[in-house]
Amino acid sequence: MKRKVTLYQNYAVTSPIVVGWWNKKIIFPVQDYEERELVTILYHELVHIRQHILEMKKIGIFLKLIFWCNPMMNSLLRNIDEWGEIACDRYVCYETAYPYTVKEYYTVAVDGLEQSHIWMPQMVTGFKKKSNFKRRLLQMKNYRKEKEMKFVGGVALSLVLCVLSTTTTFAAAEGFKAGYEKVFDDTTVEIEEKVVEDVEYEEDFFPENENIKFYNQNGINLIGGSGAIDSTSLEKGTMLSIGTVYAEKNQGIGIRLNITPSDKSVQYGIITSDNKKRFVYGTGSCYHVFSISDSGNYEIFIKNTSSKTVTIEGGYSVY
């Protein structure tokens, strides 16, 4: 190791820890150490620095922030912490010039476990870990040196994890979006414009702007002077074309409707041959006669202007 590692003592820590990014620091509790303890701790922490365990932890935390919804990321951080300690134990005892035995190495850790009771943040690493100490002992006991995974293999596995996590994140985002949209739709208050019934309105008609549904399923055709309108479901914003009826000058076209629910409003009326729409608003049981000033064909229509689907039935007559 060519970089300097600075040693500190601090009253805020209860066990030795390593902190820092480029310039690493080993922080000891304020207490006296025997030479065997000091050598063991220094070997352990220096191996941590050599193995770049802190950098791996920080990368893991960064990935967790990005792929927050993937439960594998929490497992990744736990495994980096756990296997970082196990790898450090093995390396100190089998790959360095550590002057003591494996038993003496773990004796130092056991002697200090009672003091290691303060939570340790993920951005640091320390010598004593209660949570995985038993596993560390079992791993060391059963340790057999095998061929290590090559660096390229480790990078490939990391990339696979990132790709899978990206897919999970996108899927979760789409799920949250759909959930928010459903909640929004369910809680949106639609204020319907209050209308006065039997007041006749007239405006230009643009069929391309309407969602038109044909009552007879075959398009607009000439229908009789009177007829019934069977029960028909009409979705929000949909216009129902009943058909075209002929009426002479000074006659009237009467339309009667029963609307369910009775508090929902619809437009109903006639459309002239020059695309003028004459209509009134109606709710519940309603009736209106449209006077005819010019002989010709007139299309009878009903449009659902309420916020919900309605059911309509009724009839029409030429007088």
Backbone torsions as a table, in degrees:
resi	resn	phi	psi	omega
1	MET	NA	123.5	-176.9
2	LYS	-93.7	-23.9	-178.3
3	ARG	-78.1	151.1	176.6
4	LYS	-77.2	143.1	174.3
5	VAL	-121.2	119.8	-176.0
6	THR	-91.7	140.9	179.0
7	LEU	-106.5	137.7	178.9
8	TYR	-133.1	160.5	167.6
9	GLN	-120.7	143.2	-176.4
10	ASN	-149.9	138.3	-179.2
11	TYR	-73.3	-14.4	-175.2
12	ALA	-82.8	-13.1	-178.2
13	VAL	-106.7	150.2	179.6
14	THR	-111.6	-6.4	175.1
15	SER	-150.3	156.0	-178.1
16	PRO	-62.2	138.0	178.5
17	ILE	-137.8	159.2	173.9
18	VAL	-111.7	133.4	177.3
19	VAL	-132.6	167.9	175.4
20	GLY	109.1	164.9	178.9
21	TRP	-108.1	-68.4	179.0
22	TRP	-93.3	-51.7	177.4
23	ASN	-92.6	100.9	-177.0
24	LYS	-77.4	149.1	178.3
25	LYS	-132.8	135.7	172.8
26	ILE	-104.2	122.0	-177.8
27	ILE	-109.4	125.5	179.4
28	PHE	-105.6	151.3	168.2
29	PRO	-64.9	159.3	178.1
30	VAL	-82.5	94.3	178.2
31	GLN	-162.6	167.5	178.9
32	ASP	-89.2	142.8	179.3
33	TYR	-121.1	140.7	168.5
34	GLU	-71.8	160.4	-177.7
35	GLU	-60.5	-40.2	-179.5
36	ARG	-62.4	-41.7	178.3
37	GLU	-65.3	-44.8	-176.6
38	LEU	-64.7	-42.9	179.4
39	VAL	-63.3	-44.3	-178.6
40	THR	-62.7	-46.1	-179.6
41	ILE	-63.5	-42.9	-178.8
42	LEU	-64.8	-42.3	176.9
43	TYR	-59.0	-45.9	-177.8
44	HIS	-61.6	-50.3	-175.9
45	GLU	-69.6	-36.6	178.8
46	LEU	-67.5	-35.6	175.7
47	VAL	-66.1	-39.3	174.9
48	HIS	-56.0	-45.6	180.0
49	ILE	-63.9	-43.0	-178.6
50	ARG	-64.1	-33.5	-179.1
51	GLN	-86.2	-0.3	176.9
52	HIS	58.6	38.0	-177.9
53	ILE	-66.3	-34.5	179.1
54	LEU	-64.6	-41.5	178.2
55	GLU	-62.3	-40.0	178.3
56	MET	-62.9	-40.2	178.8
57	LYS	-63.0	-42.9	-177.7
58	LYS	-67.1	-37.5	175.7
59	ILE	-64.2	-41.2	178.2
60	GLY	-61.9	-41.3	178.5
61	ILE	-65.4	-39.9	178.1
62	PHE	-61.8	-43.8	178.9
63	LEU	-64.8	-35.4	179.3
64	LYS	-65.7	-37.2	178.2
65	LEU	-64.7	-36.4	-179.5
66	ILE	-77.5	-50.2	-176.6
67	PHE	-101.3	54.3	-171.4
68	TRP	-61.5	-26.7	-174.0
69	CYS	-88.3	-4.1	-177.8
70	ASN	-91.4	113.9	-178.9
71	PRO	-62.6	-18.9	178.5
72	MET	-64.0	-25.1	-178.2
73	MET	-69.4	-37.1	174.9
74	ASN	-64.0	-41.0	177.4
75	SER	-64.2	-37.8	178.6
76	LEU	-60.2	-45.8	-179.4
77	LEU	-64.2	-42.2	178.6
78	ARG	-62.4	-40.5	-178.6
79	ASN	-71.8	-35.6	174.5
80	ILE	-59.1	-44.2	-179.6
81	ASP	-65.6	-48.3	-176.0
82	GLU	-67.9	-50.4	-176.8
83	TRP	-74.3	-22.0	173.1
84	GLY	-63.4	-41.1	177.9
85	GLU	-68.4	-43.1	-179.2
86	ILE	-64.1	-43.7	179.0
87	ALA	-63.5	-36.8	178.7
88	CYS	-66.2	-44.7	177.6
89	ASP	-55.8	-49.0	-177.9
90	ARG	-62.3	-43.4	-175.5
91	TYR	-66.8	-42.2	179.5
92	VAL	-61.2	-46.5	-172.4
93	CYS	-78.2	-27.2	-172.9
94	TYR	-117.9	-17.4	-172.9
95	GLU	-118.9	-0.6	-179.4
96	THR	-121.1	178.9	178.6
97	ALA	-92.3	32.1	178.7
98	TYR	-55.1	125.1	-168.8
99	PRO	-82.4	0.1	-176.6
100	TYR	-118.0	172.2	-178.7
101	THR	-83.3	169.5	177.3
102	VAL	-61.1	-40.0	179.7
103	LYS	-61.1	-43.5	179.8
104	GLU	-67.1	-35.4	178.4
105	TYR	-59.1	-47.4	-177.9
106	TYR	-77.0	-23.4	176.0
107	THR	-62.8	-39.6	177.6
108	VAL	-60.5	-42.6	179.6
109	ALA	-66.4	-43.5	-178.8
110	VAL	-64.0	-40.1	-178.6
111	ASP	-61.9	-28.5	-176.8
112	GLY	-101.0	1.2	-174.6
113	LEU	-63.8	-33.9	-177.4
114	GLU	-64.4	-24.8	179.9
115	GLN	-85.7	-15.3	-173.0
116	SER	-90.6	74.9	-174.8
117	HIS	-120.7	0.3	178.8
118	ILE	-93.3	138.1	178.9
119	TRP	-57.6	137.4	-178.5
120	MET	-111.2	122.9	-179.2
121	PRO	-63.2	158.3	-177.3
122	GLN	-71.5	-14.2	-177.6
123	MET	-85.1	2.6	177.3
124	VAL	-127.0	172.1	174.5
125	THR	-139.3	145.9	-174.8
126	GLY	-135.6	171.8	-174.8
127	PHE	-78.1	-41.0	-173.9
128	LYS	-105.6	129.4	177.6
129	LYS	-134.8	106.4	-179.8
130	LYS	-62.6	-40.1	-169.0
131	SER	-61.1	-34.6	-175.4
132	ASN	-120.9	18.9	-174.2
133	PHE	-66.6	-41.4	179.6
134	LYS	-61.9	-42.3	179.4
135	ARG	-64.4	-38.6	178.4
136	ARG	-60.9	-41.5	179.1
137	LEU	-65.0	-44.1	-179.8
138	LEU	-65.0	-40.1	178.7
139	GLN	-63.4	-41.3	179.8
140	MET	-67.0	-39.0	-179.9
141	LYS	-63.9	-38.9	-176.9
142	ASN	-95.9	12.4	-173.4
143	TYR	-68.1	130.5	169.9
144	ARG	-132.6	129.3	-177.6
145	LYS	-69.8	123.9	178.5
146	GLU	-127.5	172.1	179.9
147	LYS	-66.4	126.9	-177.5
148	GLU	-79.4	152.7	176.1
149	MET	-66.9	136.9	179.3
150	LYS	-69.8	157.2	-178.2
151	PHE	-57.7	-40.3	-179.3
152	VAL	-62.0	-38.5	178.2
153	GLY	-63.7	-41.2	177.9
154	GLY	-63.3	-42.3	178.3
155	VAL	-64.0	-41.4	-179.4
156	ALA	-62.4	-44.3	178.3
157	LEU	-63.5	-38.3	178.3
158	SER	-63.3	-41.8	179.2
159	LEU	-64.8	-40.0	177.6
160	VAL	-60.8	-43.4	179.2
161	LEU	-61.3	-42.7	-179.8
162	CYS	-64.5	-41.4	179.5
163	VAL	-63.2	-46.3	179.1
164	LEU	-63.7	-38.8	179.6
165	SER	-67.3	-36.9	177.6
166	THR	-61.5	-43.7	178.0
167	THR	-60.9	-43.6	179.3
168	THR	-62.8	-41.6	-179.2
169	THR	-64.2	-44.9	178.3
170	PHE	-61.7	-42.7	-179.9
171	ALA	-63.2	-43.0	179.0
172	ALA	-63.8	-40.6	179.4
173	ALA	-62.0	-42.6	178.3
174	GLU	-64.5	-37.9	177.9
175	GLY	-64.5	-44.2	177.3
176	PHE	-62.8	-40.8	179.7
177	LYS	-60.8	-46.8	179.4
178	ALA	-62.2	-39.6	178.6
179	GLY	-63.7	-45.3	178.5
180	TYR	-62.1	-41.4	-179.6
181	GLU	-64.6	-38.5	178.7
182	LYS	-65.5	-44.8	178.6
183	VAL	-61.0	-41.7	179.8
184	PHE	-62.2	-46.2	-179.9
185	ASP	-62.8	-38.1	-177.8
186	ASP	-72.2	-22.1	-175.5
187	THR	-109.2	-0.9	178.6
188	THR	-69.9	131.3	177.6
189	VAL	-98.1	115.0	178.4
190	GLU	-97.2	118.4	-179.2
191	ILE	-94.0	113.1	-179.6
192	GLU	-82.2	138.7	180.0
193	GLU	-67.8	129.1	179.4
194	LYS	-75.8	129.2	-176.3
195	VAL	-120.5	157.8	177.2
196	VAL	-101.6	122.3	-179.1
197	GLU	-72.6	153.3	177.0
198	ASP	70.9	3.2	170.6
199	VAL	-90.1	119.2	-173.2
200	GLU	-85.2	133.2	179.4
201	TYR	-114.2	156.3	176.1
202	GLU	-140.2	135.5	177.8
203	GLU	-156.3	165.7	177.6
204	ASP	-68.6	146.5	-178.9
205	PHE	-111.3	126.7	178.1
206	PHE	-120.9	98.4	-174.6
207	PRO	-60.7	-28.4	-179.3
208	GLU	-67.4	-17.3	-180.0
209	ASN	-93.8	1.6	-175.1
210	GLU	-113.3	149.5	171.4
211	ASN	-93.8	95.1	-169.4
212	ILE	-97.9	133.4	175.8
213	LYS	-119.9	132.6	-176.5
214	PHE	-95.8	129.8	-176.1
215	TYR	-64.8	-40.5	-176.4
216	ASN	-92.4	5.8	176.1
217	GLN	66.8	-3.9	-177.3
218	ASN	-117.7	14.8	-177.3
219	GLY	90.6	-177.3	-176.9
220	ILE	-76.3	133.9	175.6
221	ASN	-144.2	169.5	179.9
222	LEU	-77.1	124.9	-178.1
223	ILE	-113.4	170.5	-176.0
224	GLY	-68.8	173.7	-177.7
225	GLY	-68.3	-15.7	175.5
226	SER	-154.4	159.7	-179.1
227	GLY	179.9	168.7	-179.7
228	ALA	-99.2	151.3	173.7
229	ILE	-112.2	106.4	-178.3
230	ASP	-68.4	161.4	-178.2
231	SER	-56.0	123.8	-176.2
232	THR	-136.7	134.3	176.7
233	SER	-85.4	134.5	-175.4
234	LEU	-130.5	116.4	-178.5
235	GLU	-75.5	163.9	-179.5
236	LYS	-55.0	129.0	176.1
237	GLY	80.6	-1.2	-177.2
238	THR	-89.1	138.8	176.1
239	MET	-104.0	130.0	178.4
240	LEU	-102.6	119.8	176.6
241	SER	-94.1	114.7	-177.9
242	ILE	-76.5	-38.7	-177.9
243	GLY	146.9	-177.6	-177.7
244	THR	-110.9	129.2	-178.7
245	VAL	-118.9	146.0	178.6
246	TYR	-93.9	134.8	177.1
247	ALA	-139.0	142.1	179.6
248	GLU	-93.3	165.0	179.1
249	LYS	-55.8	140.0	180.0
250	ASN	73.0	1.5	171.3
251	GLN	-85.8	179.5	176.5
252	GLY	-137.1	150.6	175.2
253	ILE	-111.3	114.0	-180.0
254	GLY	-98.3	136.0	178.9
255	ILE	-127.7	127.7	176.5
256	ARG	-120.4	140.7	-176.4
257	LEU	-139.1	149.3	165.2
258	ASN	-117.9	122.4	-172.8
259	ILE	-114.6	130.8	176.8
260	THR	-125.6	129.4	-2.5
261	PRO	-65.4	152.2	-172.3
262	SER	-72.5	-14.4	-179.7
263	ASP	-92.6	0.0	-179.5
264	LYS	-93.3	144.3	-172.9
265	SER	-104.1	143.5	173.7
266	VAL	-132.0	156.5	167.0
267	GLN	-91.9	143.2	170.6
268	TYR	-148.1	146.0	-176.7
269	GLY	172.7	-151.4	-175.1
270	ILE	-131.1	155.3	175.5
271	ILE	-121.1	127.8	-177.3
272	THR	-80.7	170.2	-178.9
273	SER	-67.0	-21.5	177.4
274	ASP	-98.5	25.8	174.1
275	ASN	60.0	46.1	169.0
276	LYS	-107.3	131.7	-177.4
277	LYS	-104.4	122.2	175.7
278	ARG	-113.9	130.4	-173.7
279	PHE	-155.8	164.8	170.2
280	VAL	-130.6	168.2	174.6
281	TYR	-102.0	146.2	178.7
282	GLY	-145.1	151.2	173.8
283	THR	-135.4	154.9	177.8
284	GLY	58.7	-127.6	175.6
285	SER	-96.2	121.9	-175.4
286	CYS	-142.3	159.4	-177.2
287	TYR	-154.6	140.6	177.2
288	HIS	-154.0	144.8	177.7
289	VAL	-112.2	125.6	178.6
290	PHE	-98.7	117.9	-179.0
291	SER	-74.2	144.1	-176.0
292	ILE	-109.8	124.2	-179.7
293	SER	-101.1	-18.8	178.7
294	ASP	-134.8	136.4	177.9
295	SER	-67.3	143.6	178.7
296	GLY	161.2	-171.9	179.1
297	ASN	-93.7	138.2	-178.7
298	TYR	-131.1	129.9	-179.7
299	GLU	-88.6	129.0	178.3
300	ILE	-92.4	133.6	-177.8
301	PHE	-140.3	159.5	172.6
302	ILE	-137.0	131.8	-179.9
303	LYS	-126.4	129.4	178.6
304	ASN	-80.1	108.7	179.9
305	THR	-102.1	8.1	179.7
306	SER	-89.8	178.9	-176.7
307	SER	-90.3	-3.6	-177.6
308	LYS	-129.9	165.7	173.9
309	THR	-68.8	138.5	178.7
310	VAL	-123.8	162.6	173.5
311	THR	-115.9	130.0	-179.1
312	ILE	-124.1	150.1	171.6
313	GLU	-154.6	162.4	-178.7
314	GLY	160.8	-136.4	-178.5
315	GLY	-173.1	178.4	-179.9
316	TYR	-145.6	157.1	178.4
317	SER	-152.7	148.0	172.5
318	VAL	-105.1	125.5	-175.7
319	TYR	-106.5	NA	NA
